[in-house]
Amino acid sequence: MQIEESKSSDYELNPSVTGKGENDIRSRLRKKPNKTKFLYTDDYSEKKSKKKEILSPINIKETCRTILEIIKRDPKSELFRQPAIKSFMDQKDRDYYKKKIKEPRDLGYIAKKLKIPTYSAKEFYDDLELCWSNALLFNDTDTEAYQCATYLKDLSDKLYKENNFTEIINKEKEKEANSNNNTNL
């Protein structure tokens, strides 16, 4: 529970009262409406209200952008900021990568897709998971790329949990199902 002290005076001048005399100032003062000396908030209600805020389409996109930015700022994400084929592979590895990885993903690609208005939280989630699973599939367990992908997958899972991503995706699915039902009528 947090306690914050009010910073402003509890009284203000009431402009609707005019008068002359000794008690003029006192009669013109009024208690400010809905001002209390202390404001009590509990952490649970703050989290609950944030959860409701985050479910609007604009906030969902912003949440996805924030998650992506946090991941991109991590030094371990450097290998994943551009396509693997363009970054560090020789021709032999590129050919093998193309055979083994059918749908390549990188953080730059995901950032571009986030600019598309119809790109959903589910697609964002799937693309990030594909990015990590491709790296885990292609690289040996003792490589830096594998270890970074494992770390970043754990980081993204933590960020999904903190931002109620499962709930966001479920809301999107409900909305899509409802719109499909309405178009079939």
N, C-alpha and C positions, 0 to 999 in steps of 0.2 A: 504494500500500500504506500502511495506517495502522498506527501502533504506539501502543498504549495501555499505560501502566504500571499494574500492580495497585495498588489503593489500600489494601487491608487487609493485615494481617500474614499471613505464610505458615504460621503455627503457631496451634494452638488447644489448649485443655485437653481431654484425653481423659477423659470422665466415667467410663469403665468401669475405669480403673486407679486404685486407691487404695493408699496405703502411707505409711509413716513413714520418716523418715531424711533424710540430707543430700541425696540425689539424688531425693527425692520429686517436686519440681517438674519436673525434667528427664524423669523417667519418665512423668509425666502429660501432657507435651507431645506432640502428634503433628502431623505435617505435614497440612495441610488437603488433602483429596482434590481432584484436578483443578485445582489453582491453579497458575498459572505466573506468573512475574515479568512477562512481556510477552504481550500478546494480538495476534496478527497476523491481519489481515483484508485481503483484496484486494477492490478495488472490483467486479470482475467477479462474484465469488461473492455479494457483497451484492446486486447488481442481479438476479442469477439467482434468489436466494431471494425477493426482493420480487416478481418476476414470478410465481412460484408462489403467493405469498400473495394476489395481486390477483385470482386467478381464482375465488375462492369467491363465491357469489351476494351475500353481504353486502358484501364488498369491492368488487364490481362496482358496486353501487348507491352505495357511498361514493365510489368513483372518479368516477362520473357527477356526483354532488353537488359534489364538489371541483372538477371541471372547470367546472361551471356557475357555482359561486361565484367562481372566478378570473375568468371572463368577465364576470360581473355586476359585479365590483368595478372593472373597467376603465372609466374615464370615457367611453370611446368606445362603450360598450354602452348608454348612457342611452336612445338612440332605440329600443332593442330590448327594453327591460324590460317594456313593456306593448304591447297591440295597436296597430299603426300607425294604425288607424282612430280609435282613441280619443285618440291623442296629439296630432297636429299637423296633421291634414288638414281642409280645408274640405269642404263637401258634394259639390262637383264632383269633387274628388280621391278622396273616399270611394267614389263611384259607379264611377269609373274603376278604382280599386284592386280593388273587388269583382268587376269584370268580368275584370280581368287576372290576379289572384291567386286561384286556386281553393282552396288550402289555406293560409290564413295561419298563421304561427307567430311566437311571441315568447318571450322568456326566462321570463316569468311563467307562461305556459302550460306550458312544459317543466318548470318547477319543480313545478307542480301534478301533472303526469303522473308525475314521479319518486316521488310518494307512493303510486302504485298498485303493489301488489306484483308484478304480472305485466309491468310496463313493463321492457323489455329494453334492453341496451346498444345493440343494433342500432336499436331505435326511437328511443332517445336521440340516437344519431348521425344518423339520418335527419331527426329533427326539427330539430336544430341546423343541419344542411346546408340544409334547406328554409328555415329562417329567413334564412340568408345569401343563398341563391339567389333568394328572393322579393325581397329588398332590391335585389339586383343587377339583377333583371329589371325592377322597377318604377321605379327611380331612374336618372337620367342619370349618366354617368360623372363629370361635374364637380361633383356634389352631395356634401355632407358625408355623407349617408346611404350613398351608394355607397362612398365611401372608407372609412367606418367598417366597413361590411359586409366589404369586402375585407380590412381589417386584422384583424377578428375571425375571419374564416374562416381566415386564416393562423395566428392564435393558437390556434384550436381544432384545426387540423391538427397544430400543434406539440405540443399537450397530448395528442392522440390518440397520437402517435408516442411521447412520453415514457412513456405509460401502457400501451403495448402493446395499444392498442385493437383493432387488426386481429386479434390473437390472441384477445382476449376475445370478439369477435363470432364468430370461427370456432368457438370452443369452444361458444358458445350454439347455433350452427347444428347442430353435431354432436350436442349434447344433445337438441335438438328433433327431429332426424332419428331418433335412437335411440328417443326416446319415441314417435314416430309409428310406427316399425317394431314396437315392442312392443305398441302398441294394435291393430295390424293382424293380429297373430298370434292 
